[in-house]
Amino acid sequence: MNKDLPLLATGIIVKDYRPLYRYWDEVEKLGLKKPVIEREDIEFVENLIKKEGIVNLSIIYRKLVDRVENRIKMDIAVKVYRDLGLNIPPILAKRKIAEILAGWIIEACDIFNIIKIRRR
């Protein structure tokens, strides 16, 4: 297993977890809760598939990003990307961290056989 991947991550969706790790470092310094996969996130995906019949991965991904974005602090996300040498708009920095978290949730759902990601 790749030591650069968090628990339940495969790297099939998220290719670079460094921004999330840096985000965790920053929130930890401030004594804030780290955004991680929650049981409710997995249940959310299960409901999308079983109850709503959504099977399109890009739709599931977008819904997850929207769901988890409120867990991300914009100012911390901006700092993370600036520290990585990227000066991007605050809303985009926040969204990009949410996208990493959502991708990680999808990877976990693949491990749990809730969804199947085709590997090429």
Biopython code that builds the backbone (N, CA, C, O; Angstrom):
import numpy as np
from Bio.PDB.StructureBuilder import StructureBuilder

atoms = [
    (1, "MET", "N", (0.845, -1.191, 0.000)),
    (1, "MET", "CA", (0.000, 0.000, 0.000)),
    (1, "MET", "C", (0.883, 1.245, 0.000)),
    (1, "MET", "O", (1.937, 1.284, 0.635)),
    (2, "ASN", "N", (0.434, 2.238, -0.713)),
    (2, "ASN", "CA", (1.163, 3.498, -0.826)),
    (2, "ASN", "C", (1.030, 4.285, 0.473)),
    (2, "ASN", "O", (-0.084, 4.546, 0.928)),
    (3, "LYS", "N", (2.144, 4.661, 1.067)),
    (3, "LYS", "CA", (2.099, 5.394, 2.337)),
    (3, "LYS", "C", (1.576, 6.813, 2.168)),
    (3, "LYS", "O", (1.263, 7.480, 3.154)),
    (4, "ASP", "N", (1.479, 7.282, 0.922)),
    (4, "ASP", "CA", (0.963, 8.624, 0.683)),
    (4, "ASP", "C", (-0.557, 8.655, 0.576)),
    (4, "ASP", "O", (-1.143, 9.713, 0.346)),
    (5, "LEU", "N", (-1.190, 7.511, 0.741)),
    (5, "LEU", "CA", (-2.643, 7.435, 0.655)),
    (5, "LEU", "C", (-3.243, 7.277, 2.047)),
    (5, "LEU", "O", (-2.725, 6.518, 2.866)),
    (6, "PRO", "N", (-4.336, 7.994, 2.317)),
    (6, "PRO", "CA", (-5.006, 7.779, 3.603)),
    (6, "PRO", "C", (-5.720, 6.423, 3.615)),
    (6, "PRO", "O", (-5.870, 5.780, 2.576)),
    (7, "LEU", "N", (-6.144, 6.012, 4.775)),
    (7, "LEU", "CA", (-6.883, 4.771, 4.945)),
    (7, "LEU", "C", (-8.081, 4.740, 3.999)),
    (7, "LEU", "O", (-8.790, 5.738, 3.872)),
    (8, "LEU", "N", (-8.311, 3.632, 3.348)),
    (8, "LEU", "CA", (-9.420, 3.398, 2.416)),
    (8, "LEU", "C", (-9.272, 4.147, 1.094)),
    (8, "LEU", "O", (-10.232, 4.247, 0.330)),
    (9, "ALA", "N", (-8.104, 4.661, 0.824)),
    (9, "ALA", "CA", (-7.849, 5.328, -0.459)),
    (9, "ALA", "C", (-7.088, 4.375, -1.372)),
    (9, "ALA", "O", (-6.294, 3.552, -0.916)),
    (10, "THR", "N", (-7.349, 4.505, -2.674)),
    (10, "THR", "CA", (-6.663, 3.663, -3.656)),
    (10, "THR", "C", (-5.863, 4.479, -4.660)),
    (10, "THR", "O", (-4.957, 3.957, -5.310)),
    (11, "GLY", "N", (-6.195, 5.758, -4.786)),
    (11, "GLY", "CA", (-5.530, 6.597, -5.772)),
    (11, "GLY", "C", (-6.138, 6.504, -7.158)),
    (11, "GLY", "O", (-5.630, 7.121, -8.094)),
    (12, "ILE", "N", (-7.209, 5.752, -7.310)),
    (12, "ILE", "CA", (-7.838, 5.614, -8.628)),
    (12, "ILE", "C", (-8.595, 6.883, -9.026)),
    (12, "ILE", "O", (-8.702, 7.188, -10.214)),
    (13, "ILE", "N", (-9.108, 7.607, -8.072)),
    (13, "ILE", "CA", (-9.824, 8.863, -8.338)),
    (13, "ILE", "C", (-8.921, 10.043, -8.011)),
    (13, "ILE", "O", (-8.713, 10.925, -8.845)),
    (14, "VAL", "N", (-8.391, 10.055, -6.808)),
    (14, "VAL", "CA", (-7.535, 11.159, -6.352)),
    (14, "VAL", "C", (-6.077, 10.763, -6.579)),
    (14, "VAL", "O", (-5.587, 9.796, -5.995)),
    (15, "LYS", "N", (-5.412, 11.504, -7.412)),
    (15, "LYS", "CA", (-4.013, 11.191, -7.739)),
    (15, "LYS", "C", (-3.024, 11.830, -6.767)),
    (15, "LYS", "O", (-1.887, 11.372, -6.649)),
    (16, "ASP", "N", (-3.450, 12.886, -6.069)),
    (16, "ASP", "CA", (-2.534, 13.604, -5.179)),
    (16, "ASP", "C", (-3.272, 14.024, -3.911)),
    (16, "ASP", "O", (-4.110, 14.925, -3.934)),
    (17, "TYR", "N", (-2.952, 13.370, -2.828)),
    (17, "TYR", "CA", (-3.584, 13.676, -1.544)),
    (17, "TYR", "C", (-2.827, 14.737, -0.751)),
    (17, "TYR", "O", (-3.246, 15.099, 0.348)),
    (18, "ARG", "N", (-1.721, 15.240, -1.290)),
    (18, "ARG", "CA", (-0.918, 16.217, -0.536)),
    (18, "ARG", "C", (-1.720, 17.430, -0.065)),
    (18, "ARG", "O", (-1.560, 17.841, 1.084)),
    (19, "PRO", "N", (-2.582, 18.024, -0.906)),
    (19, "PRO", "CA", (-3.347, 19.174, -0.397)),
    (19, "PRO", "C", (-4.221, 18.816, 0.811)),
    (19, "PRO", "O", (-4.349, 19.611, 1.742)),
    (20, "LEU", "N", (-4.817, 17.629, 0.796)),
    (20, "LEU", "CA", (-5.640, 17.219, 1.934)),
    (20, "LEU", "C", (-4.781, 17.011, 3.176)),
    (20, "LEU", "O", (-5.163, 17.426, 4.271)),
    (21, "TYR", "N", (-3.629, 16.376, 3.017)),
    (21, "TYR", "CA", (-2.730, 16.210, 4.158)),
    (21, "TYR", "C", (-2.290, 17.571, 4.722)),
    (21, "TYR", "O", (-2.249, 17.757, 5.939)),
    (22, "ARG", "N", (-1.970, 18.496, 3.854)),
    (22, "ARG", "CA", (-1.579, 19.838, 4.318)),
    (22, "ARG", "C", (-2.753, 20.534, 4.998)),
    (22, "ARG", "O", (-2.580, 21.221, 6.004)),
    (23, "TYR", "N", (-3.946, 20.351, 4.443)),
    (23, "TYR", "CA", (-5.142, 20.921, 5.063)),
    (23, "TYR", "C", (-5.295, 20.349, 6.478)),
    (23, "TYR", "O", (-5.557, 21.097, 7.420)),
    (24, "TRP", "N", (-5.137, 19.049, 6.631)),
    (24, "TRP", "CA", (-5.224, 18.424, 7.956)),
    (24, "TRP", "C", (-4.194, 19.012, 8.912)),
    (24, "TRP", "O", (-4.505, 19.275, 10.073)),
    (25, "ASP", "N", (-2.980, 19.218, 8.435)),
    (25, "ASP", "CA", (-1.942, 19.816, 9.284)),
    (25, "ASP", "C", (-2.374, 21.191, 9.788)),
    (25, "ASP", "O", (-2.196, 21.520, 10.960)),
    (26, "GLU", "N", (-2.939, 21.981, 8.889)),
    (26, "GLU", "CA", (-3.353, 23.345, 9.253)),
    (26, "GLU", "C", (-4.511, 23.338, 10.242)),
    (26, "GLU", "O", (-4.484, 24.094, 11.214)),
    (27, "VAL", "N", (-5.527, 22.508, 10.025)),
    (27, "VAL", "CA", (-6.660, 22.497, 10.955)),
    (27, "VAL", "C", (-6.244, 21.934, 12.310)),
    (27, "VAL", "O", (-6.759, 22.345, 13.349)),
    (28, "GLU", "N", (-5.312, 20.995, 12.286)),
    (28, "GLU", "CA", (-4.816, 20.438, 13.544)),
    (28, "GLU", "C", (-4.116, 21.516, 14.378)),
    (28, "GLU", "O", (-4.275, 21.565, 15.598)),
    (29, "LYS", "N", (-3.341, 22.379, 13.710)),
    (29, "LYS", "CA", (-2.668, 23.484, 14.413)),
    (29, "LYS", "C", (-3.676, 24.406, 15.091)),
    (29, "LYS", "O", (-3.397, 24.985, 16.141)),
    (30, "LEU", "N", (-4.845, 24.534, 14.479)),
    (30, "LEU", "CA", (-5.885, 25.418, 15.006)),
    (30, "LEU", "C", (-6.842, 24.701, 15.954)),
    (30, "LEU", "O", (-7.769, 25.311, 16.489)),
    (31, "GLY", "N", (-6.617, 23.419, 16.156)),
    (31, "GLY", "CA", (-7.485, 22.655, 17.044)),
    (31, "GLY", "C", (-8.851, 22.363, 16.460)),
    (31, "GLY", "O", (-9.810, 22.133, 17.197)),
    (32, "LEU", "N", (-8.947, 22.371, 15.136)),
    (32, "LEU", "CA", (-10.220, 22.116, 14.467)),
    (32, "LEU", "C", (-10.315, 20.659, 14.032)),
    (32, "LEU", "O", (-9.315, 19.943, 13.973)),
    (33, "LYS", "N", (-11.529, 20.239, 13.731)),
    (33, "LYS", "CA", (-11.781, 18.866, 13.300)),
    (33, "LYS", "C", (-11.325, 18.672, 11.856)),
    (33, "LYS", "O", (-11.616, 19.489, 10.983)),
    (34, "LYS", "N", (-10.606, 17.578, 11.624)),
    (34, "LYS", "CA", (-10.161, 17.252, 10.272)),
    (34, "LYS", "C", (-11.336, 16.672, 9.483)),
    (34, "LYS", "O", (-12.069, 15.823, 9.991)),
    (35, "PRO", "N", (-11.513, 17.127, 8.247)),
    (35, "PRO", "CA", (-12.558, 16.511, 7.426)),
    (35, "PRO", "C", (-12.093, 15.127, 6.967)),
    (35, "PRO", "O", (-11.061, 14.989, 6.309)),
    (36, "VAL", "N", (-12.858, 14.130, 7.320)),
    (36, "VAL", "CA", (-12.543, 12.749, 6.961)),
    (36, "VAL", "C", (-13.819, 12.069, 6.471)),
    (36, "VAL", "O", (-14.903, 12.651, 6.501)),
    (37, "ILE", "N", (-13.668, 10.840, 6.024)),
    (37, "ILE", "CA", (-14.837, 10.060, 5.622)),
    (37, "ILE", "C", (-15.666, 9.768, 6.864)),
    (37, "ILE", "O", (-15.144, 9.347, 7.896)),
    (38, "GLU", "N", (-16.963, 10.000, 6.743)),
    (38, "GLU", "CA", (-17.887, 9.700, 7.831)),
    (38, "GLU", "C", (-18.839, 8.599, 7.372)),
    (38, "GLU", "O", (-19.090, 8.439, 6.177)),
    (39, "ARG", "N", (-19.353, 7.858, 8.318)),
    (39, "ARG", "CA", (-20.303, 6.781, 8.006)),
    (39, "ARG", "C", (-21.450, 7.303, 7.153)),
    (39, "ARG", "O", (-21.911, 6.627, 6.233)),
    (40, "GLU", "N", (-21.907, 8.512, 7.467)),
    (40, "GLU", "CA", (-23.025, 9.100, 6.727)),
    (40, "GLU", "C", (-22.674, 9.352, 5.257)),
    (40, "GLU", "O", (-23.559, 9.341, 4.401)),
    (41, "ASP", "N", (-21.407, 9.576, 4.964)),
    (41, "ASP", "CA", (-20.993, 9.768, 3.569)),
    (41, "ASP", "C", (-21.180, 8.479, 2.775)),
    (41, "ASP", "O", (-21.659, 8.498, 1.641)),
    (42, "ILE", "N", (-20.801, 7.372, 3.380)),
    (42, "ILE", "CA", (-20.956, 6.069, 2.732)),
    (42, "ILE", "C", (-22.440, 5.767, 2.548)),
    (42, "ILE", "O", (-22.856, 5.294, 1.490)),
    (43, "GLU", "N", (-23.236, 6.041, 3.581)),
    (43, "GLU", "CA", (-24.681, 5.827, 3.492)),
    (43, "GLU", "C", (-25.305, 6.726, 2.427)),
    (43, "GLU", "O", (-26.231, 6.310, 1.731)),
    (44, "PHE", "N", (-24.807, 7.943, 2.297)),
    (44, "PHE", "CA", (-25.290, 8.871, 1.280)),
    (44, "PHE", "C", (-25.101, 8.268, -0.111)),
    (44, "PHE", "O", (-26.014, 8.305, -0.936)),
    (45, "VAL", "N", (-23.924, 7.717, -0.368)),
    (45, "VAL", "CA", (-23.651, 7.093, -1.670)),
    (45, "VAL", "C", (-24.559, 5.881, -1.870)),
    (45, "VAL", "O", (-25.120, 5.693, -2.949)),
    (46, "GLU", "N", (-24.702, 5.067, -0.837)),
    (46, "GLU", "CA", (-25.593, 3.900, -0.937)),
    (46, "GLU", "C", (-27.012, 4.322, -1.294)),
    (46, "GLU", "O", (-27.659, 3.690, -2.129)),
    (47, "ASN", "N", (-27.499, 5.395, -0.659)),
    (47, "ASN", "CA", (-28.847, 5.885, -0.946)),
    (47, "ASN", "C", (-28.968, 6.420, -2.364)),
    (47, "ASN", "O", (-29.980, 6.200, -3.028)),
    (48, "LEU", "N", (-27.943, 7.119, -2.831)),
    (48, "LEU", "CA", (-27.974, 7.615, -4.209)),
    (48, "LEU", "C", (-28.143, 6.461, -5.190)),
    (48, "LEU", "O", (-28.878, 6.568, -6.171)),
    (49, "ILE", "N", (-27.461, 5.372, -4.916)),
    (49, "ILE", "CA", (-27.490, 4.228, -5.828)),
    (49, "ILE", "C", (-28.763, 3.404, -5.652)),
    (49, "ILE", "O", (-29.458, 3.110, -6.625)),
    (50, "LYS", "N", (-29.066, 3.033, -4.410)),
    (50, "LYS", "CA", (-30.169, 2.102, -4.159)),
    (50, "LYS", "C", (-31.544, 2.755, -4.205)),
    (50, "LYS", "O", (-32.482, 2.184, -4.761)),
    (51, "LYS", "N", (-31.669, 3.941, -3.629)),
    (51, "LYS", "CA", (-32.991, 4.571, -3.544)),
    (51, "LYS", "C", (-33.278, 5.515, -4.697)),
    (51, "LYS", "O", (-34.412, 5.599, -5.167)),
    (52, "GLU", "N", (-32.247, 6.230, -5.158)),
    (52, "GLU", "CA", (-32.454, 7.186, -6.240)),
    (52, "GLU", "C", (-32.064, 6.617, -7.598)),
    (52, "GLU", "O", (-32.348, 7.222, -8.632)),
    (53, "GLY", "N", (-31.420, 5.471, -7.598)),
    (53, "GLY", "CA", (-31.063, 4.821, -8.847)),
    (53, "GLY", "C", (-29.974, 5.514, -9.646)),
    (53, "GLY", "O", (-29.855, 5.304, -10.853)),
    (54, "ILE", "N", (-29.183, 6.335, -8.981)),
    (54, "ILE", "CA", (-28.106, 7.048, -9.673)),
    (54, "ILE", "C", (-26.908, 6.111, -9.788)),
    (54, "ILE", "O", (-26.400, 5.608, -8.786)),
    (55, "VAL", "N", (-26.465, 5.886, -11.020)),
    (55, "VAL", "CA", (-25.315, 5.007, -11.232)),
    (55, "VAL", "C", (-24.176, 5.721, -11.956)),
    (55, "VAL", "O", (-23.101, 5.149, -12.139)),
    (56, "ASN", "N", (-24.402, 6.944, -12.359)),
    (56, "ASN", "CA", (-23.375, 7.713, -13.063)),
    (56, "ASN", "C", (-22.370, 8.245, -12.046)),
    (56, "ASN", "O", (-22.724, 9.021, -11.158)),
    (57, "LEU", "N", (-21.116, 7.823, -12.182)),
    (57, "LEU", "CA", (-20.084, 8.193, -11.210)),
    (57, "LEU", "C", (-19.872, 9.700, -11.131)),
    (57, "LEU", "O", (-19.639, 10.229, -10.044)),
    (58, "SER", "N", (-19.948, 10.395, -12.251)),
    (58, "SER", "CA", (-19.725, 11.846, -12.214)),
    (58, "SER", "C", (-20.844, 12.565, -11.463)),
    (58, "SER", "O", (-20.598, 13.587, -10.823)),
    (59, "ILE", "N", (-22.060, 12.045, -11.532)),
    (59, "ILE", "CA", (-23.172, 12.640, -10.771)),
    (59, "ILE", "C", (-22.966, 12.385, -9.277)),
    (59, "ILE", "O", (-23.140, 13.289, -8.460)),
    (60, "ILE", "N", (-22.601, 11.167, -8.930)),
    (60, "ILE", "CA", (-22.337, 10.838, -7.526)),
    (60, "ILE", "C", (-21.216, 11.722, -6.988)),
    (60, "ILE", "O", (-21.305, 12.253, -5.881)),
    (61, "TYR", "N", (-20.166, 11.872, -7.783)),
    (61, "TYR", "CA", (-19.018, 12.700, -7.389)),
    (61, "TYR", "C", (-19.448, 14.146, -7.133)),
    (61, "TYR", "O", (-19.097, 14.719, -6.101)),
    (62, "ARG", "N", (-20.201, 14.737, -8.056)),
    (62, "ARG", "CA", (-20.645, 16.132, -7.882)),
    (62, "ARG", "C", (-21.518, 16.288, -6.640)),
    (62, "ARG", "O", (-21.383, 17.261, -5.899)),
    (63, "LYS", "N", (-22.403, 15.338, -6.418)),
    (63, "LYS", "CA", (-23.264, 15.406, -5.233)),
    (63, "LYS", "C", (-22.438, 15.294, -3.944)),
    (63, "LYS", "O", (-22.731, 15.961, -2.951)),
    (64, "LEU", "N", (-21.416, 14.457, -3.971)),
    (64, "LEU", "CA", (-20.536, 14.339, -2.802)),
    (64, "LEU", "C", (-19.748, 15.622, -2.563)),
    (64, "LEU", "O", (-19.613, 16.069, -1.424)),
    (65, "VAL", "N", (-19.228, 16.212, -3.636)),
    (65, "VAL", "CA", (-18.482, 17.474, -3.486)),
    (65, "VAL", "C", (-19.385, 18.517, -2.837)),
    (65, "VAL", "O", (-18.976, 19.200, -1.898)),
    (66, "ASP", "N", (-20.608, 18.639, -3.335)),
    (66, "ASP", "CA", (-21.551, 19.601, -2.755)),
    (66, "ASP", "C", (-21.829, 19.281, -1.287)),
    (66, "ASP", "O", (-21.967, 20.186, -0.464)),
    (67, "ARG", "N", (-21.910, 18.004, -0.967)),
    (67, "ARG", "CA", (-22.210, 17.576, 0.407)),
    (67, "ARG", "C", (-21.079, 17.915, 1.378)),
    (67, "ARG", "O", (-21.338, 18.368, 2.493)),
    (68, "VAL", "N", (-19.830, 17.700, 0.966)),
    (68, "VAL", "CA", (-18.707, 17.849, 1.904)),
    (68, "VAL", "C", (-18.077, 19.240, 1.897)),
    (68, "VAL", "O", (-17.275, 19.560, 2.774)),
    (69, "GLU", "N", (-18.429, 20.056, 0.928)),
    (69, "GLU", "CA", (-17.777, 21.367, 0.806)),
    (69, "GLU", "C", (-17.940, 22.222, 2.060)),
    (69, "GLU", "O", (-17.059, 23.017, 2.386)),
    (70, "ASN", "N", (-19.054, 22.067, 2.758)),
    (70, "ASN", "CA", (-19.268, 22.878, 3.964)),
    (70, "ASN", "C", (-18.336, 22.483, 5.113)),
    (70, "ASN", "O", (-18.272, 23.193, 6.117)),
    (71, "ARG", "N", (-17.621, 21.380, 4.988)),
    (71, "ARG", "CA", (-16.659, 20.962, 6.020)),
    (71, "ARG", "C", (-15.296, 21.633, 5.839)),
    (71, "ARG", "O", (-14.417, 21.511, 6.691)),
    (72, "ILE", "N", (-15.134, 22.335, 4.734)),
    (72, "ILE", "CA", (-13.838, 22.919, 4.392)),
    (72, "ILE", "C", (-13.843, 24.409, 4.702)),
    (72, "ILE", "O", (-14.749, 25.133, 4.292)),
    (73, "LYS", "N", (-12.834, 24.858, 5.423)),
    (73, "LYS", "CA", (-12.668, 26.284, 5.737)),
    (73, "LYS", "C", (-11.905, 26.943, 4.588)),
    (73, "LYS", "O", (-10.793, 26.543, 4.244)),
    (74, "MET", "N", (-12.532, 27.959, 4.011)),
    (74, "MET", "CA", (-11.972, 28.600, 2.824)),
    (74, "MET", "C", (-10.589, 29.192, 3.075)),
    (74, "MET", "O", (-9.682, 29.024, 2.260)),
    (75, "ASP", "N", (-10.428, 29.884, 4.202)),
    (75, "ASP", "CA", (-9.141, 30.534, 4.460)),
    (75, "ASP", "C", (-8.010, 29.521, 4.614)),
    (75, "ASP", "O", (-6.876, 29.785, 4.216)),
    (76, "ILE", "N", (-8.318, 28.377, 5.185)),
    (76, "ILE", "CA", (-7.292, 27.340, 5.335)),
    (76, "ILE", "C", (-6.965, 26.725, 3.978)),
    (76, "ILE", "O", (-5.801, 26.459, 3.678)),
    (77, "ALA", "N", (-7.981, 26.501, 3.167)),
    (77, "ALA", "CA", (-7.757, 25.948, 1.823)),
    (77, "ALA", "C", (-6.881, 26.883, 0.993)),
    (77, "ALA", "O", (-5.989, 26.429, 0.276)),
    (78, "VAL", "N", (-7.135, 28.186, 1.091)),
    (78, "VAL", "CA", (-6.321, 29.171, 0.362)),
    (78, "VAL", "C", (-4.870, 29.080, 0.816)),
    (78, "VAL", "O", (-3.955, 29.081, -0.008)),
    (79, "LYS", "N", (-4.659, 29.000, 2.131)),
    (79, "LYS", "CA", (-3.289, 28.904, 2.659)),
    (79, "LYS", "C", (-2.592, 27.646, 2.143)),
    (79, "LYS", "O", (-1.421, 27.688, 1.765)),
    (80, "VAL", "N", (-3.307, 26.544, 2.130)),
    (80, "VAL", "CA", (-2.729, 25.281, 1.651)),
    (80, "VAL", "C", (-2.232, 25.425, 0.219)),
    (80, "VAL", "O", (-1.104, 25.046, -0.096)),
    (81, "TYR", "N", (-3.077, 25.972, -0.641)),
    (81, "TYR", "CA", (-2.677, 26.081, -2.049)),
    (81, "TYR", "C", (-1.594, 27.136, -2.255)),
    (81, "TYR", "O", (-0.744, 26.987, -3.132)),
    (82, "ARG", "N", (-1.618, 28.196, -1.457)),
    (82, "ARG", "CA", (-0.520, 29.172, -1.543)),
    (82, "ARG", "C", (0.799, 28.526, -1.120)),
    (82, "ARG", "O", (1.836, 28.748, -1.744)),
    (83, "ASP", "N", (0.750, 27.730, -0.058)),
    (83, "ASP", "CA", (1.951, 27.021, 0.393)),
    (83, "ASP", "C", (2.457, 26.036, -0.662)),
    (83, "ASP", "O", (3.648, 25.727, -0.716)),
    (84, "LEU", "N", (1.546, 25.553, -1.490)),
    (84, "LEU", "CA", (1.920, 24.651, -2.583)),
    (84, "LEU", "C", (2.334, 25.418, -3.842)),
    (84, "LEU", "O", (2.638, 24.823, -4.876)),
    (85, "GLY", "N", (2.339, 26.751, -3.731)),
    (85, "GLY", "CA", (2.777, 27.580, -4.850)),
    (85, "GLY", "C", (1.690, 27.948, -5.835)),
    (85, "GLY", "O", (1.983, 28.408, -6.939)),
    (86, "LEU", "N", (0.432, 27.752, -5.450)),
    (86, "LEU", "CA", (-0.687, 28.083, -6.333)),
    (86, "LEU", "C", (-1.512, 29.209, -5.724)),
    (86, "LEU", "O", (-1.973, 29.107, -4.588)),
    (87, "ASN", "N", (-1.691, 30.262, -6.474)),
    (87, "ASN", "CA", (-2.516, 31.377, -6.024)),
    (87, "ASN", "C", (-3.839, 31.295, -6.775)),
    (87, "ASN", "O", (-3.986, 31.855, -7.862)),
    (88, "ILE", "N", (-4.799, 30.590, -6.181)),
    (88, "ILE", "CA", (-6.087, 30.398, -6.838)),
    (88, "ILE", "C", (-7.178, 31.095, -6.036)),
    (88, "ILE", "O", (-7.004, 31.344, -4.843)),
    (89, "PRO", "N", (-8.302, 31.413, -6.678)),
    (89, "PRO", "CA", (-9.393, 32.085, -5.965)),
    (89, "PRO", "C", (-9.859, 31.261, -4.758)),
    (89, "PRO", "O", (-9.869, 30.031, -4.809)),
    (90, "PRO", "N", (-10.240, 31.934, -3.689)),
    (90, "PRO", "CA", (-10.642, 31.237, -2.461)),
    (90, "PRO", "C", (-11.723, 30.176, -2.668)),
    (90, "PRO", "O", (-11.615, 29.072, -2.134)),
    (91, "ILE", "N", (-12.752, 30.498, -3.429)),
    (91, "ILE", "CA", (-13.840, 29.530, -3.625)),
    (91, "ILE", "C", (-13.337, 28.287, -4.350)),
    (91, "ILE", "O", (-13.814, 27.181, -4.095)),
    (92, "LEU", "N", (-12.380, 28.467, -5.247)),
    (92, "LEU", "CA", (-11.802, 27.333, -5.974)),
    (92, "LEU", "C", (-10.906, 26.496, -5.056)),
    (92, "LEU", "O", (-10.900, 25.268, -5.144)),
    (93, "ALA", "N", (-10.163, 27.148, -4.190)),
    (93, "ALA", "CA", (-9.314, 26.420, -3.235)),
    (93, "ALA", "C", (-10.175, 25.529, -2.337)),
    (93, "ALA", "O", (-9.855, 24.364, -2.102)),
    (94, "LYS", "N", (-11.264, 26.097, -1.845)),
    (94, "LYS", "CA", (-12.183, 25.340, -0.996)),
    (94, "LYS", "C", (-12.773, 24.168, -1.771)),
    (94, "LYS", "O", (-12.849, 23.051, -1.260)),
    (95, "ARG", "N", (-13.185, 24.427, -2.994)),
    (95, "ARG", "CA", (-13.804, 23.389, -3.835)),
    (95, "ARG", "C", (-12.816, 22.254, -4.131)),
    (95, "ARG", "O", (-13.189, 21.081, -4.130)),
    (96, "LYS", "N", (-11.568, 22.613, -4.382)),
    (96, "LYS", "CA", (-10.565, 21.595, -4.717)),
    (96, "LYS", "C", (-10.305, 20.650, -3.536)),
    (96, "LYS", "O", (-10.121, 19.450, -3.737)),
    (97, "ILE", "N", (-10.288, 21.173, -2.329)),
    (97, "ILE", "CA", (-10.134, 20.302, -1.156)),
    (97, "ILE", "C", (-11.370, 19.410, -1.021)),
    (97, "ILE", "O", (-11.248, 18.223, -0.719)),
    (98, "ALA", "N", (-12.556, 19.977, -1.244)),
    (98, "ALA", "CA", (-13.792, 19.188, -1.195)),
    (98, "ALA", "C", (-13.777, 18.091, -2.258)),
    (98, "ALA", "O", (-14.263, 16.987, -2.013)),
    (99, "GLU", "N", (-13.231, 18.381, -3.424)),
    (99, "GLU", "CA", (-13.139, 17.377, -4.490)),
    (99, "GLU", "C", (-12.233, 16.215, -4.077)),
    (99, "GLU", "O", (-12.518, 15.058, -4.386)),
    (100, "ILE", "N", (-11.154, 16.527, -3.383)),
    (100, "ILE", "CA", (-10.269, 15.453, -2.900)),
    (100, "ILE", "C", (-11.010, 14.583, -1.890)),
    (100, "ILE", "O", (-10.945, 13.356, -1.957)),
    (101, "LEU", "N", (-11.712, 15.217, -0.960)),
    (101, "LEU", "CA", (-12.464, 14.472, 0.046)),
    (101, "LEU", "C", (-13.540, 13.608, -0.618)),
    (101, "LEU", "O", (-13.713, 12.446, -0.249)),
    (102, "ALA", "N", (-14.256, 14.161, -1.584)),
    (102, "ALA", "CA", (-15.296, 13.408, -2.290)),
    (102, "ALA", "C", (-14.696, 12.232, -3.062)),
    (102, "ALA", "O", (-15.262, 11.139, -3.071)),
    (103, "GLY", "N", (-13.569, 12.456, -3.700)),
    (103, "GLY", "CA", (-12.905, 11.376, -4.424)),
    (103, "GLY", "C", (-12.474, 10.256, -3.496)),
    (103, "GLY", "O", (-12.574, 9.078, -3.839)),
    (104, "TRP", "N", (-11.996, 10.630, -2.324)),
    (104, "TRP", "CA", (-11.596, 9.647, -1.323)),
    (104, "TRP", "C", (-12.804, 8.812, -0.882)),
    (104, "TRP", "O", (-12.693, 7.599, -0.704)),
    (105, "ILE", "N", (-13.948, 9.461, -0.709)),
    (105, "ILE", "CA", (-15.170, 8.740, -0.327)),
    (105, "ILE", "C", (-15.536, 7.730, -1.412)),
    (105, "ILE", "O", (-15.908, 6.596, -1.107)),
    (106, "ILE", "N", (-15.433, 8.136, -2.666)),
    (106, "ILE", "CA", (-15.734, 7.218, -3.769)),
    (106, "ILE", "C", (-14.762, 6.041, -3.768)),
    (106, "ILE", "O", (-15.167, 4.898, -3.982)),
    (107, "GLU", "N", (-13.498, 6.316, -3.528)),
    (107, "GLU", "CA", (-12.520, 5.223, -3.457)),
    (107, "GLU", "C", (-12.868, 4.251, -2.332)),
    (107, "GLU", "O", (-12.749, 3.037, -2.501)),
    (108, "ALA", "N", (-13.295, 4.775, -1.196)),
    (108, "ALA", "CA", (-13.698, 3.919, -0.075)),
    (108, "ALA", "C", (-14.926, 3.092, -0.452)),
    (108, "ALA", "O", (-15.009, 1.910, -0.118)),
    (109, "CYS", "N", (-15.868, 3.708, -1.141)),
    (109, "CYS", "CA", (-17.070, 2.983, -1.573)),
    (109, "CYS", "C", (-16.710, 1.867, -2.543)),
    (109, "CYS", "O", (-17.360, 0.821, -2.555)),
    (110, "ASP", "N", (-15.694, 2.077, -3.343)),
    (110, "ASP", "CA", (-15.209, 1.028, -4.244)),
    (110, "ASP", "C", (-14.623, -0.129, -3.431)),
    (110, "ASP", "O", (-14.884, -1.293, -3.735)),
    (111, "ILE", "N", (-13.848, 0.178, -2.418)),
    (111, "ILE", "CA", (-13.278, -0.866, -1.554)),
    (111, "ILE", "C", (-14.385, -1.659, -0.867)),
    (111, "ILE", "O", (-14.278, -2.876, -0.716)),
    (112, "PHE", "N", (-15.452, -0.970, -0.450)),
    (112, "PHE", "CA", (-16.573, -1.620, 0.239)),
    (112, "PHE", "C", (-17.565, -2.274, -0.727)),
    (112, "PHE", "O", (-18.601, -2.786, -0.302)),
    (113, "ASN", "N", (-17.248, -2.256, -2.022)),
    (113, "ASN", "CA", (-18.105, -2.842, -3.062)),
    (113, "ASN", "C", (-19.492, -2.204, -3.138)),
    (113, "ASN", "O", (-20.465, -2.856, -3.513)),
    (114, "ILE", "N", (-19.569, -0.944, -2.784)),
    (114, "ILE", "CA", (-20.812, -0.193, -2.931)),
    (114, "ILE", "C", (-20.929, 0.284, -4.369)),
    (114, "ILE", "O", (-22.016, 0.312, -4.946)),
    (115, "ILE", "N", (-19.797, 0.655, -4.931)),
    (115, "ILE", "CA", (-19.716, 1.001, -6.346)),
    (115, "ILE", "C", (-18.549, 0.226, -6.942)),
    (115, "ILE", "O", (-17.666, -0.252, -6.231)),
    (116, "LYS", "N", (-18.570, 0.117, -8.246)),
    (116, "LYS", "CA", (-17.466, -0.548, -8.951)),
    (116, "LYS", "C", (-16.837, 0.455, -9.901)),
    (116, "LYS", "O", (-17.500, 0.984, -10.793)),
    (117, "ILE", "N", (-15.564, 0.710, -9.702)),
    (117, "ILE", "CA", (-14.832, 1.597, -10.600)),
    (117, "ILE", "C", (-14.055, 0.715, -11.561)),
    (117, "ILE", "O", (-13.263, -0.134, -11.153)),
    (118, "ARG", "N", (-14.294, 0.931, -12.827)),
    (118, "ARG", "CA", (-13.566, 0.157, -13.838)),
    (118, "ARG", "C", (-12.136, 0.639, -13.912)),
    (118, "ARG", "O", (-11.867, 1.834, -14.031)),
    (119, "ARG", "N", (-11.239, -0.297, -13.842)),
    (119, "ARG", "CA", (-9.822, 0.034, -13.967)),
    (119, "ARG", "C", (-9.373, -0.264, -15.379)),
    (119, "ARG", "O", (-9.736, -1.285, -15.962)),
    (120, "ARG", "N", (-8.578, 0.642, -15.921)),
    (120, "ARG", "CA", (-8.108, 0.463, -17.304)),
    (120, "ARG", "C", (-6.710, -0.045, -17.322)),
    (120, "ARG", "O", (-6.144, -0.258, -18.394)),
]
sb = StructureBuilder()
sb.init_structure("model")
sb.init_model(0)
sb.init_chain("A")
sb.init_seg("    ")
for serial, (resi, resn, name, xyz) in enumerate(atoms, 1):
    if name == "N":
        sb.init_residue(resn, " ", resi, " ")
    sb.init_atom(name, np.array(xyz, "f"), 0.0, 1.0, " ", f" {name:<3s}", serial, name[0])
structure = sb.get_structure()
